[in-house]
Amino acid sequence: MTASTPLQARISAIGTYVPSHILSNADLQDMVDTNDEWIVQRTGIRERRLAAADEFTSHLCIAAVQDMLGRYPASLDEVELIIVATHTPDLPSTPVACQIQAHFGLPATGAYDLNATCAGFAYALHTASALVAAGVHRKVLVVGADSLSKITDYTDRSTCILFGDGAGAVVVEREEQHPAFIAHHMGSDGSGGKHVYRTGLSTMWQDIPLTGDGKLVQNGREVYKFAVTTVPQGIEKLLAKSGLTQTAIDWFIPHSANLRIIESICEKSGIPVDKALYSLEYMGNTSAASIPLALDLGIKEGKVKDGDTLLMYGFGGGLTHAGLIVRWG
């Protein structure tokens, strides 16, 4: 396969935010039949951050963008579009992206939310890079955020041990001299929608009655099977499109769903697990926020450097998946 031509776009800024309240494994031990050893052994998670009762996804997003502005003061200048990847908006009918636009007073800016659940950030990043490379927009703000604590059943030990809240923001802008979006791959398996869901206007999936009363329901075994099969196949296709090998990837940044899933994906794809960056240990599974949170941790820890080649891969409800190979800096 001939290597694809990189898209003329790059990520020029990043900012992140997680709430201050910590829910530890010890805290969960007092709530459900579980313990720290059991949770760490099965998930790799030790803590997760939870939003306050009056703190919602828009607040997380605004805080992440504010963090970005503190580090990259000109990052919002001339932004033409805002895309927020989330499946936990504050309100059903007012996009979180519009709340960001209003808060920062961005003029003449398009704004919409995108729901691809835990693959949402990768989907939004792919959309933004394509729009920028096509010349439709020169600068796009992308935010991945979720408030999963609002939809988590804290009596269900199979799900409540996993989820946390957070947000990550990046700016994608035109780059003609050193295009940084090297390859992309995306897909879905809608037949698996019954394995991760929450009910809304309907309590049916096709002809199957659903439970959960608006709380998140997950069949962990099926999600594991989907991820450890689909993601390595997607990585193989990404590498073929890019003309790169596993050794050319400096950092693998998967959705931080579960450390055991990440380890299995690494084993099957030939990427050393010590090249994987994840945010789950002290933040939990933050859905659309997990990839930018992990990337920012890597930057702050001095791991990710300018010129590094990153392979990001999201996967989640729908079932959806998407990956990108991006050069940082």
C-alpha positions as CSV (number, residue, x, y, z in Angstrom):
1,M,0.0,0.0,0.0
2,T,1.3,3.5,-0.9
3,A,1.7,5.8,2.1
4,S,-1.0,8.4,2.3
5,T,-0.1,12.1,2.0
6,P,-0.1,13.9,5.4
7,L,-2.9,16.4,6.0
8,Q,-1.7,20.0,6.1
9,A,-2.6,20.6,9.7
10,R,-1.0,20.3,13.2
11,I,-2.0,20.5,16.8
12,S,-0.7,23.9,18.1
13,A,-2.0,24.0,21.7
14,I,-3.3,21.8,24.5
15,G,-5.0,22.3,27.9
16,T,-6.7,20.0,30.3
17,Y,-8.7,19.9,33.5
18,V,-10.0,17.4,36.1
19,P,-12.1,18.2,39.1
20,S,-10.5,18.4,42.5
21,H,-12.7,15.8,44.3
22,I,-10.9,12.4,44.4
23,L,-12.8,9.1,44.7
24,S,-10.3,6.4,45.7
25,N,-10.5,2.7,45.6
26,A,-10.7,2.8,49.4
27,D,-13.7,5.1,49.1
28,L,-15.4,2.6,46.8
29,Q,-14.7,-0.2,49.2
30,D,-17.1,1.6,51.6
31,M,-19.8,1.8,48.9
32,V,-19.8,-1.6,47.1
33,D,-18.4,-5.0,47.5
34,T,-14.9,-4.4,46.2
35,N,-11.3,-3.6,47.4
36,D,-8.2,-1.8,46.1
37,E,-6.4,-5.0,45.2
38,W,-9.3,-6.3,43.1
39,I,-9.8,-3.0,41.3
40,V,-6.1,-2.5,40.5
41,Q,-5.5,-6.1,39.4
42,R,-8.4,-5.9,36.9
43,T,-8.3,-2.3,35.7
44,G,-5.1,-0.5,36.8
45,I,-7.2,2.3,38.3
46,R,-6.4,3.7,41.8
47,E,-8.4,6.9,41.8
48,R,-10.8,8.9,39.7
49,R,-11.8,12.6,39.8
50,L,-15.5,13.5,40.2
51,A,-17.3,16.7,39.3
52,A,-19.1,18.6,42.0
53,A,-22.9,18.4,42.1
54,D,-23.1,21.8,40.4
55,E,-20.2,21.1,38.0
56,F,-21.1,19.8,34.5
57,T,-19.4,19.1,31.2
58,S,-19.4,22.7,30.0
59,H,-17.6,23.7,33.2
60,L,-14.9,21.1,32.6
61,C,-14.5,22.2,29.0
62,I,-14.2,25.9,29.9
63,A,-11.6,25.1,32.6
64,A,-9.6,23.0,30.1
65,V,-9.7,25.8,27.5
66,Q,-8.7,28.3,30.2
67,D,-5.7,26.1,31.1
68,M,-4.8,26.1,27.4
69,L,-5.0,29.9,27.2
70,G,-2.7,30.2,30.2
71,R,-0.1,28.1,28.4
72,Y,-0.7,29.3,24.8
73,P,-2.1,32.9,25.1
74,A,-2.9,33.2,21.4
75,S,-4.5,29.8,21.0
76,L,-8.1,31.1,20.6
77,D,-7.2,33.9,18.2
78,E,-9.1,33.5,14.9
79,V,-10.7,30.1,15.9
80,E,-13.5,29.5,13.3
81,L,-15.1,26.3,14.7
82,I,-15.6,24.6,18.0
83,I,-16.1,20.8,18.1
84,V,-16.9,19.2,21.5
85,A,-16.7,15.4,21.7
86,T,-19.0,14.3,24.6
87,H,-21.9,12.1,25.4
88,T,-22.7,13.8,28.6
89,P,-23.8,17.4,27.6
90,D,-25.3,19.6,30.3
91,L,-28.5,19.8,28.4
92,P,-30.0,17.6,25.6
93,S,-30.7,20.5,23.2
94,T,-27.9,23.1,23.8
95,P,-24.5,22.1,22.6
96,V,-21.6,22.3,25.0
97,A,-19.7,23.9,22.1
98,C,-22.1,26.9,22.1
99,Q,-21.5,27.4,25.9
100,I,-17.8,27.5,25.2
101,Q,-18.3,30.0,22.4
102,A,-20.5,32.2,24.7
103,H,-18.1,32.1,27.6
104,F,-15.0,33.1,25.7
105,G,-17.0,35.5,23.4
106,L,-15.6,34.0,20.2
107,P,-17.0,36.0,17.3
108,A,-18.6,34.3,14.2
109,T,-17.6,30.9,15.4
110,G,-19.4,27.7,14.4
111,A,-20.1,25.3,17.2
112,Y,-21.4,21.8,17.6
113,D,-21.1,18.6,19.7
114,L,-20.1,15.2,18.4
115,N,-21.1,12.0,20.1
116,A,-18.9,9.0,19.5
117,T,-18.6,8.2,23.2
118,C,-15.1,7.1,24.2
119,A,-13.8,7.4,20.6
120,G,-15.2,10.9,20.4
121,F,-11.9,12.8,20.7
122,A,-10.3,10.8,17.9
123,Y,-13.4,11.3,15.8
124,A,-13.4,15.1,16.5
125,L,-9.6,15.4,15.8
126,H,-10.0,13.6,12.5
127,T,-12.9,15.9,11.5
128,A,-11.0,19.0,12.5
129,S,-7.8,18.0,10.7
130,A,-9.8,17.2,7.5
131,L,-11.6,20.5,7.6
132,V,-8.4,22.4,8.1
133,A,-6.5,20.5,5.5
134,A,-9.3,21.1,3.0
135,G,-9.1,24.8,3.5
136,V,-12.6,25.0,4.9
137,H,-11.3,26.4,8.2
138,R,-7.9,27.6,9.2
139,K,-8.2,27.0,13.0
140,V,-10.5,24.6,15.0
141,L,-10.9,24.2,18.7
142,V,-11.4,20.5,19.7
143,V,-12.5,19.5,23.2
144,G,-13.0,16.0,24.5
145,A,-14.9,16.0,27.8
146,D,-17.3,13.9,29.8
147,S,-19.0,13.9,33.3
148,L,-19.4,10.2,33.7
149,S,-20.1,10.5,37.4
150,K,-23.5,12.0,36.5
151,I,-24.6,8.8,34.7
152,T,-22.8,6.2,36.8
153,D,-24.7,3.7,39.0
154,Y,-22.7,3.7,42.3
155,T,-24.5,0.4,43.3
156,D,-23.0,-1.4,40.3
157,R,-19.5,-2.5,41.1
158,S,-18.8,-3.6,37.6
159,T,-19.0,0.0,36.3
160,C,-18.6,2.4,39.2
161,I,-15.0,1.4,39.8
162,L,-14.1,2.6,36.3
163,F,-15.4,6.1,35.5
164,G,-14.2,9.6,36.2
165,D,-14.7,13.1,34.9
166,G,-12.4,15.4,32.9
167,A,-11.7,17.5,29.8
168,G,-8.9,18.1,27.3
169,A,-8.7,20.8,24.7
170,V,-6.5,21.2,21.6
171,V,-6.3,23.6,18.7
172,V,-5.9,22.3,15.2
173,E,-4.6,24.7,12.6
174,R,-3.2,24.9,9.1
175,E,0.3,23.8,8.6
176,E,1.7,23.7,5.0
177,Q,5.5,23.4,5.6
178,H,5.4,20.5,8.1
179,P,2.0,18.7,7.9
180,A,1.6,16.6,11.0
181,F,-1.6,14.5,10.5
182,I,0.1,11.5,8.9
183,A,-2.7,8.9,8.7
184,H,-6.2,8.1,10.0
185,H,-8.5,5.1,10.3
186,M,-12.0,4.9,11.7
187,G,-15.0,2.5,11.8
188,S,-17.9,1.1,13.7
189,D,-19.8,-2.0,14.6
190,G,-23.4,-0.9,15.3
191,S,-24.4,-4.5,16.1
192,G,-22.5,-4.1,19.4
193,G,-24.5,-1.1,20.5
194,K,-26.3,-3.2,23.1
195,H,-23.0,-3.7,25.0
196,V,-22.5,-0.1,26.2
197,Y,-25.4,2.2,26.4
198,R,-27.7,4.4,28.6
199,T,-31.4,4.8,28.0
200,G,-32.9,8.1,26.9
201,L,-36.0,8.9,24.9
202,S,-36.2,5.1,24.2
203,T,-35.6,2.1,26.4
204,M,-35.2,-0.2,23.3
205,W,-32.2,-1.1,21.2
206,Q,-33.7,-2.4,18.0
207,D,-36.1,-4.9,19.4
208,I,-34.3,-5.5,22.7
209,P,-35.6,-3.9,25.9
210,L,-32.9,-2.0,27.9
211,T,-32.4,-1.4,31.6
212,G,-30.4,1.2,33.6
213,D,-32.9,4.1,34.0
214,G,-30.5,6.5,32.2
215,K,-27.4,5.3,33.9
216,L,-24.5,3.8,32.0
217,V,-24.7,0.0,31.4
218,Q,-21.7,-1.9,30.1
219,N,-21.0,-5.5,29.3
220,G,-17.3,-5.4,30.1
221,R,-16.4,-8.8,28.6
222,E,-17.9,-7.9,25.2
223,V,-16.2,-4.4,25.2
224,Y,-12.9,-6.1,26.0
225,K,-13.3,-8.5,23.1
226,F,-14.2,-5.7,20.7
227,A,-11.2,-3.5,21.8
228,V,-8.5,-6.2,21.8
229,T,-9.6,-7.4,18.3
230,T,-10.5,-4.2,16.6
231,V,-7.8,-1.8,17.8
232,P,-4.8,-4.0,16.8
233,Q,-6.4,-4.4,13.3
234,G,-6.9,-0.6,13.1
235,I,-3.3,0.0,14.1
236,E,-2.1,-2.3,11.4
237,K,-4.1,-0.3,8.8
238,L,-2.8,3.0,10.2
239,L,0.8,1.8,9.9
240,A,0.2,0.6,6.4
241,K,-1.4,3.9,5.4
242,S,1.5,5.9,6.9
243,G,4.3,3.7,5.6
244,L,5.6,3.5,9.1
245,T,6.5,0.5,11.4
246,Q,5.8,0.0,15.1
247,T,9.4,1.1,15.9
248,A,8.7,4.6,14.3
249,I,5.9,5.2,16.9
250,D,7.3,7.2,19.8
251,W,4.1,7.0,21.9
252,F,0.9,5.0,21.8
253,I,-2.0,6.9,23.3
254,P,-5.1,4.7,23.5
255,H,-8.4,5.5,25.2
256,S,-7.8,4.9,28.9
257,A,-10.5,2.4,29.4
258,N,-8.7,-0.3,31.3
259,L,-5.0,-1.1,31.7
260,R,-5.6,-4.8,30.9
261,I,-7.1,-3.8,27.6
262,I,-4.2,-1.6,26.8
263,E,-1.7,-4.3,27.6
264,S,-3.5,-6.8,25.4
265,I,-3.7,-4.3,22.5
266,C,0.1,-3.6,22.8
267,E,0.9,-7.3,22.9
268,K,-1.2,-8.0,19.7
269,S,0.0,-4.9,17.8
270,G,3.7,-5.2,18.6
271,I,3.9,-1.9,20.3
272,P,5.9,-2.1,23.6
273,V,3.6,-1.4,26.6
274,D,6.2,1.0,27.9
275,K,5.4,3.2,24.9
276,A,1.8,3.5,26.0
277,L,0.6,6.7,27.7
278,Y,-2.6,6.5,29.7
279,S,-4.5,8.7,32.2
280,L,-6.5,6.0,34.0
281,E,-4.4,5.3,37.0
282,Y,-5.4,8.5,38.9
283,M,-8.2,9.8,36.7
284,G,-10.1,6.6,35.8
285,N,-11.9,6.1,32.5
286,T,-12.8,9.6,31.4
287,S,-14.3,8.7,28.0
288,A,-13.7,11.4,25.4
289,A,-11.3,13.2,27.7
290,S,-8.9,10.3,28.3
291,I,-6.6,10.7,25.2
292,P,-5.9,14.4,25.6
293,L,-5.5,13.9,29.4
294,A,-2.9,11.2,28.7
295,L,-1.1,13.3,26.1
296,D,-0.9,16.2,28.4
297,L,0.5,14.0,31.2
298,G,3.1,12.8,28.8
299,I,4.1,16.4,27.9
300,K,4.2,17.5,31.6
301,E,6.3,14.5,32.5
302,G,8.8,15.4,29.7
303,K,8.1,12.2,27.8
304,V,6.4,13.7,24.7
305,K,8.8,16.0,22.8
306,D,8.6,18.1,19.6
307,G,8.9,15.9,16.6
308,D,7.6,12.8,18.3
309,T,5.3,10.5,16.4
310,L,2.1,9.7,18.3
311,L,-0.5,7.0,17.6
312,M,-3.8,7.8,19.2
313,Y,-6.7,5.3,19.2
314,G,-10.2,5.7,20.7
315,F,-12.8,3.0,21.0
316,G,-16.2,2.9,22.8
317,G,-19.9,2.7,22.7
318,G,-21.7,2.4,19.4
319,L,-19.5,0.5,19.0
320,T,-17.1,3.1,17.5
321,H,-13.4,3.3,17.0
322,A,-10.9,5.7,15.4
323,G,-7.1,6.2,15.3
324,L,-4.7,8.8,14.0
325,I,-0.9,9.0,13.6
326,V,0.1,12.6,14.4
327,R,3.5,14.3,14.7
328,W,3.7,16.4,17.8
329,G,5.0,20.0,17.9
